[in-house]
Amino acid sequence: MTTTIAQAGFVKVTSPYPEEQELMEPGLTAPTPQKAAQLRQKASQWLSRAQKELHDAIFARDGSEAGLDRFASARAELDSAEAWALRVAEAFSKRRD
């Protein structure tokens, strides 16, 4: 989940929402059961939103440049959410070992 802060040509510069900056490095968080549950819930919510955005983008495609951009953006967001969810899972599975 990101927000665009600047745009230069075709390259967009993005940064995480403030409440999710802590989530970018799940391995650095305190290994409490509450923190693990919180991070898993946020990962699940991010994945759900990204999947919905991709679904909406797929069915709204009309062949226009804006439609293609929306699809590409939604696909990239889902990829980011999936990668981060895997990082969360790995961070907490290593602590249990």
URDA-V692482 format. One record per backbone hydrogen bond with DSSP energy under -1.0 kcal/mol. NH is the residue of the N-H (numbers start at 1). CO is the residue of the C=O. E is the energy in kcal/mol with one decimal. If there is no record, write none. Layout:
BEGIN
nh:NH co:CO e:E
nh:NH co:CO e:E
END
This chain:
BEGIN
nh:3 co:15 e:-2.1
nh:5 co:13 e:-2.4
nh:6 co:13 e:-1.2
nh:8 co:11 e:-2.5
nh:11 co:8 e:-1.9
nh:13 co:6 e:-2.1
nh:15 co:3 e:-1.6
nh:20 co:17 e:-2.0
nh:21 co:18 e:-1.2
nh:24 co:21 e:-1.1
nh:28 co:25 e:-1.9
nh:29 co:26 e:-1.1
nh:32 co:30 e:-1.8
nh:36 co:32 e:-2.4
nh:37 co:33 e:-2.3
nh:38 co:34 e:-2.4
nh:39 co:35 e:-2.7
nh:40 co:36 e:-2.4
nh:41 co:37 e:-2.3
nh:42 co:38 e:-2.4
nh:43 co:39 e:-2.4
nh:44 co:40 e:-2.3
nh:45 co:41 e:-2.5
nh:46 co:42 e:-2.5
nh:47 co:43 e:-2.6
nh:48 co:44 e:-2.5
nh:49 co:45 e:-2.6
nh:50 co:46 e:-2.6
nh:51 co:47 e:-2.6
nh:52 co:48 e:-2.2
nh:53 co:49 e:-2.5
nh:54 co:50 e:-2.3
nh:55 co:51 e:-2.6
nh:56 co:52 e:-2.9
nh:57 co:53 e:-2.3
nh:58 co:54 e:-2.6
nh:59 co:55 e:-2.1
nh:60 co:56 e:-1.1
nh:68 co:64 e:-2.2
nh:69 co:65 e:-2.3
nh:70 co:66 e:-2.3
nh:71 co:67 e:-2.2
nh:72 co:68 e:-2.6
nh:73 co:69 e:-2.6
nh:74 co:70 e:-2.5
nh:75 co:71 e:-2.6
nh:76 co:72 e:-2.3
nh:77 co:73 e:-2.2
nh:78 co:74 e:-2.2
nh:79 co:75 e:-2.3
nh:80 co:76 e:-2.3
nh:81 co:77 e:-2.4
nh:82 co:78 e:-2.6
nh:83 co:79 e:-2.4
nh:84 co:80 e:-2.5
nh:85 co:81 e:-2.4
nh:86 co:82 e:-1.9
nh:87 co:83 e:-1.8
nh:88 co:84 e:-2.3
nh:89 co:85 e:-2.3
nh:90 co:86 e:-2.6
nh:91 co:87 e:-2.5
nh:92 co:88 e:-2.0
nh:93 co:89 e:-2.0
nh:94 co:90 e:-2.0
END
